[in-house]
């Protein structure tokens, strides 16, 4: 809905000595083309009115009751005209997991990866990824017997996906740790994600190093951007990355393993650039370190860019 800030209404008053003075009474804000709200000098809601037949009872375009809100008149006085209405931050993974939690019957542990892990596992800095529409999870092989027999878990996922289908949100991409690029001892290095708001869910994510490895299974621009984000948030040296590359378990799908190997020098160069910039006292960021301008074509020349079918191959129930 668009809103337009109108000029403050003014009134003339007679002060001491009979001198006239002008006082600001209220600011009028127009919503769309039929409704408006009036705010006093302190920014508190005075009234909401309807343009079309507002003096008549039963007006078709009567506006709904408005909550009392506060605006800064001083801020709006600097410039008149249309202004954007601020939107609340979106956190789709949280909404998905709250829905999943409502269907669970007992404590359930889930290891998140993908952008859900970035959104929930990196504090306020991860909020930028809140628009992702799905939740990805890793199922440890050592726990698969228990997970496969956990009927309430699978039913909760099914019910969650059915409930959220109209909004385009879903729980998807459930992989075993044999299907994702990870170090051998990844499960011992998982990081807890605050889960106090959930009744049954207990959330974790892979370590930042392992999370980077999971992002190297596709030749994808977004994944490289996510890797940059992780490297900027965590103090991960290029030598630590090299060690993780060597200890990573080989992927079952040859095509994914080929992409993973091809991504290693690219990710290593990004880490070197960020580490060098950090050592020199610079501000790490996407525009503060140089990259080979042909890095993307070097990745995609030999293998056409496409979403691997393995990305969408989940566990069959």
C-alpha positions as semicolon CSV with decimal commas, in nm:
position;residue;x (nm);y (nm);z (nm)
1;X;0,000;0,000;0,000
2;X;0,140;0,342;-0,091
3;X;0,115;0,627;0,154
4;X;0,168;0,999;0,100
5;X;0,270;1,241;0,370
6;X;0,068;1,562;0,350
7;X;0,177;1,901;0,481
8;X;0,111;1,973;0,849
9;X;-0,211;2,163;0,906
10;X;-0,151;2,506;1,056
11;X;-0,368;2,738;1,260
12;X;-0,330;3,103;1,353
13;X;-0,347;3,194;1,719
14;X;-0,332;3,530;1,893
15;X;-0,052;3,553;2,146
16;X;0,044;3,813;2,401
17;X;0,023;4,171;2,273
18;X;-0,227;4,071;2,007
19;X;0,039;3,933;1,775
20;X;-0,065;3,649;1,548
21;X;0,139;3,329;1,553
22;X;0,122;3,008;1,354
23;X;0,122;2,669;1,525
24;X;0,152;2,323;1,371
25;X;-0,141;2,104;1,472
26;X;-0,120;1,779;1,285
27;X;0,021;1,585;0,990
28;X;-0,213;1,414;0,744
29;X;-0,107;1,082;0,593
30;X;-0,300;0,951;0,292
31;X;-0,325;0,575;0,235
32;X;-0,387;0,489;-0,131
33;X;-0,660;0,715;-0,270
34;X;-0,954;0,671;-0,033
35;X;-0,828;0,666;0,325
36;X;-0,630;0,905;0,539
37;X;-0,510;0,931;0,896
38;X;-0,439;1,245;1,096
39;X;-0,150;1,276;1,343
40;X;-0,091;1,551;1,599
41;X;0,230;1,748;1,650
42;X;0,378;1,472;1,865
43;X;0,311;1,214;1,595
44;X;0,021;1,034;1,768
45;X;-0,281;0,917;1,572
46;X;-0,572;1,162;1,602
47;X;-0,824;1,009;1,359
48;X;-0,863;0,800;1,045
49;X;-1,109;0,913;0,781
50;X;-1,255;0,792;0,456
51;X;-1,258;1,009;0,143
52;X;-1,562;0,864;-0,031
53;X;-1,867;0,973;0,164
54;X;-1,685;0,993;0,494
55;X;-1,964;1,200;0,643
56;X;-2,223;0,935;0,561
57;X;-2,292;0,630;0,769
58;X;-2,218;0,297;0,604
59;X;-1,948;0,434;0,376
60;X;-1,827;0,161;0,142
61;X;-1,465;0,265;0,171
62;X;-1,447;0,301;0,547
63;X;-1,095;0,232;0,666
64;X;-1,036;-0,036;0,930
65;X;-0,931;0,070;1,280
66;X;-0,569;0,180;1,286
67;X;-0,324;0,107;1,563
68;X;-0,169;0,404;1,737
69;X;0,167;0,464;1,580
70;X;0,429;0,735;1,610
71;X;0,596;0,935;1,335
72;X;0,863;1,202;1,359
73;X;0,718;1,525;1,220
74;X;1,062;1,681;1,222
75;X;1,186;1,412;0,988
76;X;0,894;1,452;0,750
77;X;0,930;1,832;0,756
78;X;1,262;1,807;0,577
79;X;1,106;1,685;0,256
80;X;0,746;1,658;0,147
81;X;0,611;1,392;-0,087
82;X;0,562;1,020;-0,098
83;X;0,750;0,797;0,137
84;X;0,795;0,425;0,153
85;X;0,639;0,228;0,436
86;X;0,900;0,024;0,623
87;X;0,853;-0,353;0,603
88;X;0,926;-0,596;0,885
89;X;1,228;-0,824;0,832
90;X;1,135;-1,154;0,669
91;X;1,249;-1,475;0,837
92;X;1,100;-1,762;0,638
93;X;1,319;-2,037;0,794
94;X;1,195;-1,941;1,139
95;X;0,834;-1,954;1,021
96;X;0,887;-2,293;0,856
97;X;1,052;-2,438;1,166
98;X;0,787;-2,296;1,399
99;X;0,527;-2,474;1,187
100;X;0,728;-2,796;1,192
101;X;0,768;-2,771;1,568
102;X;0,391;-2,744;1,611
103;X;0,349;-3,091;1,456
104;X;0,627;-3,267;1,647
105;X;0,550;-3,483;1,950
106;X;0,895;-3,524;2,104
107;X;1,238;-3,365;2,108
108;X;1,392;-3,374;1,761
109;X;1,739;-3,264;1,655
110;X;1,797;-3,117;1,309
111;X;2,126;-3,006;1,152
112;X;2,052;-2,715;0,918
113;X;2,259;-2,615;0,621
114;X;2,197;-2,391;0,322
115;X;2,058;-2,043;0,372
116;X;1,842;-2,151;0,665
117;X;2,167;-2,214;0,853
118;X;2,297;-1,870;0,751
119;X;1,973;-1,701;0,856
120;X;1,947;-1,861;1,199
121;X;2,308;-1,951;1,274
122;X;2,486;-1,615;1,233
123;X;2,285;-1,384;1,456
124;X;2,173;-1,048;1,323
125;X;2,419;-1,066;1,034
126;X;2,230;-1,362;0,886
127;X;1,896;-1,183;0,859
128;X;1,970;-1,084;0,501
129;X;1,909;-1,447;0,399
130;X;1,564;-1,466;0,562
131;X;1,380;-1,459;0,229
132;X;1,489;-1,813;0,140
133;X;1,180;-2,026;0,087
134;X;1,297;-2,364;0,213
135;X;1,485;-2,537;0,491
136;X;1,764;-2,784;0,411
137;X;1,890;-3,040;0,664
138;X;2,165;-3,298;0,696
139;X;2,078;-3,638;0,839
140;X;2,384;-3,805;1,000
141;X;2,442;-4,156;0,868
142;X;2,512;-4,287;1,219
143;X;2,161;-4,182;1,321
144;X;1,975;-4,297;1,010
145;X;1,824;-4,609;1,168
146;X;1,661;-4,399;1,438
147;X;1,557;-4,123;1,197
148;X;1,398;-4,361;0,946
149;X;1,188;-4,521;1,218
150;X;1,079;-4,186;1,365
151;X;0,728;-4,174;1,221
152;X;0,627;-3,853;1,394
153;X;0,920;-3,670;1,233
154;X;0,825;-3,765;0,878
155;X;0,457;-3,697;0,941
156;X;0,544;-3,355;1,084
157;X;0,743;-3,271;0,769
158;X;0,456;-3,384;0,547
159;X;0,202;-3,180;0,743
160;X;0,429;-2,876;0,742
161;X;0,472;-2,885;0,365
162;X;0,098;-2,923;0,311
163;X;0,019;-2,634;0,543
164;X;0,278;-2,398;0,392
165;X;0,223;-2,496;0,028
166;X;-0,003;-2,194;-0,048
167;X;0,275;-1,957;0,063
168;X;0,547;-2,139;-0,135
169;X;0,746;-2,238;0,175
170;X;0,854;-2,593;0,250
171;X;1,097;-2,831;0,420
172;X;1,308;-2,988;0,147
173;X;1,649;-3,123;0,054
174;X;1,707;-3,375;0,331
175;X;2,049;-3,529;0,266
176;X;2,261;-3,785;0,444
177;X;2,615;-3,673;0,522
178;X;2,733;-3,907;0,244
179;X;2,559;-3,686;-0,011
180;X;2,703;-3,352;0,104
181;X;3,061;-3,223;0,100
182;X;3,178;-3,239;0,462
183;X;3,489;-3,324;0,659
184;X;3,507;-3,671;0,813
185;X;3,455;-3,548;1,169
186;X;3,194;-3,283;1,084
187;X;2,938;-3,411;1,337
188;X;3,177;-3,349;1,628
189;X;3,215;-2,983;1,526
190;X;2,850;-2,881;1,484
191;X;2,740;-2,546;1,628
192;X;2,424;-2,503;1,833
193;X;2,159;-2,261;1,707
194;X;1,941;-2,094;1,976
195;X;1,625;-2,306;2,000
196;X;1,452;-2,177;2,314
197;X;1,148;-2,059;2,119
198;X;1,071;-2,413;2,001
199;X;0,904;-2,677;2,212
200;X;1,061;-2,985;2,052
201;X;1,313;-2,872;1,790
202;X;1,682;-2,856;1,876
203;X;1,875;-2,688;1,594
204;X;2,239;-2,714;1,493
205;X;2,449;-2,619;1,192
206;X;2,783;-2,748;1,059
207;X;3,096;-2,560;1,156
208;X;3,172;-2,262;0,935
209;X;3,440;-2,460;0,751
210;X;3,202;-2,747;0,682
211;X;2,930;-2,504;0,582
212;X;3,164;-2,361;0,319
213;X;3,225;-2,711;0,183
214;X;2,850;-2,769;0,145
215;X;2,836;-2,452;-0,066
216;X;3,094;-2,587;-0,312
217;X;2,874;-2,856;-0,469
218;X;2,731;-2,631;-0,740
219;X;2,890;-2,380;-0,977
220;X;2,649;-2,115;-0,854
221;X;2,695;-1,740;-0,804
222;X;2,473;-1,730;-0,498
223;X;2,672;-2,005;-0,330
224;X;2,994;-1,811;-0,384
225;X;2,830;-1,504;-0,235
226;X;2,730;-1,712;0,067
227;X;3,088;-1,840;0,099
228;X;3,215;-1,481;0,099
229;X;2,969;-1,399;0,376
230;X;3,093;-1,689;0,592
231;X;3,458;-1,599;0,534
232;X;3,388;-1,238;0,628
233;X;3,208;-1,340;0,947
234;X;3,458;-1,603;1,062
235;X;3,835;-1,582;1,090
236;X;3,913;-1,873;0,857
237;X;4,262;-1,879;0,712
238;X;4,343;-2,011;0,362
239;X;4,553;-2,285;0,523
240;X;4,250;-2,401;0,724
241;X;4,053;-2,421;0,401
242;X;4,325;-2,628;0,236
243;X;4,319;-2,870;0,529
244;X;3,940;-2,899;0,505
245;X;3,962;-2,967;0,131
246;X;4,203;-3,254;0,194
247;X;3,993;-3,409;0,470
248;X;3,661;-3,380;0,288
249;X;3,489;-3,710;0,215
250;X;3,460;-3,787;-0,156
251;X;3,109;-3,731;-0,288
252;X;2,911;-4,027;-0,420
253;X;2,807;-3,847;-0,741
254;X;3,104;-3,796;-0,980
255;X;2,956;-3,478;-1,130
256;X;2,927;-3,315;-0,789
257;X;3,278;-3,424;-0,695
258;X;3,411;-3,265;-1,015
259;X;3,240;-2,934;-0,931
260;X;3,369;-2,951;-0,575
261;X;3,729;-2,992;-0,696
262;X;3,690;-2,711;-0,950
263;X;3,556;-2,473;-0,685
264;X;3,852;-2,522;-0,451
265;X;4,099;-2,278;-0,614
266;X;3,824;-2,018;-0,654
267;X;3,723;-2,034;-0,288
268;X;4,089;-2,038;-0,186
269;X;4,153;-1,716;-0,383
270;X;3,855;-1,547;-0,217
271;X;3,986;-1,649;0,124
272;X;4,333;-1,517;0,039
273;X;4,191;-1,183;-0,071
274;X;3,977;-1,144;0,240
275;X;4,261;-1,253;0,469
276;X;4,504;-1,012;0,305
277;X;4,257;-0,728;0,323
278;X;4,189;-0,806;0,689
279;X;4,563;-0,814;0,769
280;X;4,615;-0,474;0,607
281;X;4,338;-0,323;0,816
282;X;4,093;-0,288;0,528
283;X;3,721;-0,349;0,546
284;X;3,635;-0,687;0,407
285;X;3,342;-0,687;0,170
286;X;3,235;-0,786;-0,181
287;X;3,377;-0,465;-0,332
288;X;3,694;-0,433;-0,124
289;X;3,906;-0,714;-0,270
290;X;3,991;-0,794;-0,632
291;X;3,888;-1,113;-0,806
292;X;3,984;-1,254;-1,140
293;X;3,720;-1,099;-1,373
294;X;3,701;-1,427;-1,564
295;X;3,647;-1,647;-1,259
296;X;3,289;-1,730;-1,349
297;X;3,359;-1,821;-1,711
298;X;3,650;-2,041;-1,598
299;X;3,409;-2,231;-1,379
300;X;3,138;-2,272;-1,637
301;X;3,320;-2,313;-1,971
302;X;3,386;-2,684;-1,938
303;X;3,061;-2,769;-1,761
304;X;2,738;-2,585;-1,857
305;X;2,565;-2,415;-1,567
306;X;2,270;-2,621;-1,451
307;X;2,110;-2,719;-1,123
308;X;2,219;-3,070;-1,041
309;X;1,942;-3,323;-1,013
310;X;2,114;-3,446;-0,698
311;X;2,024;-3,115;-0,528
312;X;1,658;-3,213;-0,551
313;X;1,706;-3,579;-0,468
314;X;1,589;-3,614;-0,108
315;X;1,541;-3,923;0,101
316;X;1,244;-4,131;-0,004
317;X;1,011;-4,214;0,281
